[in-house]
């Protein structure tokens, strides 16, 4: 799942002007960093919960959310995950939307 999100993000980056991205402070998290950050969450208290809510402020393309969901999935932590994403750059929102739809579809299969 995370691999797909990273690939779609890299396609987006290739089509964006680096100077403009730097100007608005748009930087994307690498796969390794996203997995590391997801590993920092204390998920031990979630093991008996049927659902979990995630807030992703500055969601970008959804890399951090995907890494955390992937971890929860791999560790069989919870059955349902609800994500609330905030992003203020309208250029990335279509990518974020597609990535969230991909995550949802993959996890309902």
C-alpha positions in Angstrom: 0.0 0.0 0.0 2.7 2.5 1.0 4.7 1.7 -2.1 1.7 2.7 -4.3 1.3 6.0 -2.3 5.0 6.8 -2.7 4.8 6.1 -6.5 1.9 8.4 -7.0 3.6 11.1 -5.0 6.8 10.8 -7.1 4.7 11.2 -10.2 3.2 14.3 -8.7 6.6 15.7 -7.8 8.0 15.1 -11.3 5.3 17.4 -12.7 5.7 20.2 -10.1 8.2 23.0 -10.1 10.7 22.5 -7.3 11.1 26.2 -6.7 7.3 26.6 -6.3 7.2 23.5 -3.9 10.0 25.0 -1.8 8.3 28.4 -1.8 5.2 27.0 -0.2 7.1 24.6 2.0 5.9 21.4 0.3 8.2 18.5 1.1 7.2 14.8 1.1 8.1 12.2 3.6 10.2 9.2 2.4 9.0 5.7 2.8 11.7 4.9 5.4 10.9 8.0 7.4 7.1 7.4 7.2 7.6 3.8 8.5 9.8 5.0 11.2 7.3 7.7 12.3 4.5 5.1 12.2 6.6 2.9 14.5 6.7 5.7 17.1 2.9 5.4 17.8 2.0 3.4 20.9 -0.5 1.1 19.5 -0.6 -1.3 22.5 -3.8 0.3 23.9 -5.5 -0.2 20.5 -5.3 -4.0 20.4 -8.8 -4.5 21.9 -10.5 -1.6 20.1 -12.7 -2.3 17.1 -11.8 1.0 15.6 -9.3 3.9 15.7 -9.5 7.5 14.6 -6.5 9.1 12.9 -6.0 12.9 12.4 -3.5 13.7 9.7 -3.0 17.5 9.6 -1.0 18.6 6.6 -1.7 15.3 5.0 0.0 16.0 1.7 -0.4 12.9 -0.4 -1.3 10.6 2.5 2.1 9.0 3.1 2.1 9.1 6.9 -1.5 7.9 7.1 -0.7 5.0 4.8 2.4 4.1 6.8 0.4 4.0 10.0 -2.5 2.1 8.5 0.0 -0.4 7.0 1.5 -0.9 10.5 -2.0 -1.4 12.1 -2.9 -3.8 9.3 0.4 -5.8 9.6 0.1 -6.1 13.4 -3.7 -6.9 13.3 -4.3 -4.0 15.7 -7.9 -3.0 14.8 -10.6 -3.7 12.3 -11.7 -0.2 11.4 -9.7 2.9 10.8 -11.2 6.4 10.3 -8.9 9.0 8.9 -9.5 12.8 8.9 -7.0 14.5 6.6 -6.4 18.3 6.3 -4.4 19.8 3.5 -4.3 23.4 2.4 -2.6 23.0 -1.0 -5.3 22.5 -3.6 -2.8 21.0 -6.1 -2.1 17.9 -4.0 -5.7 17.3 -2.9 -6.6 15.2 -6.1 -3.6 12.9 -5.4 -4.5 12.7 -1.7 -8.1 11.8 -2.6 -7.0 9.1 -5.0 -4.6 7.7 -2.5 -7.2 7.5 0.2 -9.6 5.8 -2.2 -6.9 3.3 -3.0 -6.3 2.6 0.7 -10.0 2.2 1.3 -10.5 -0.1 -1.7 -7.4 -2.2 -0.8 -8.6 -2.7 2.8 -12.2 -3.6 1.8 -11.0 -6.3 -0.6 
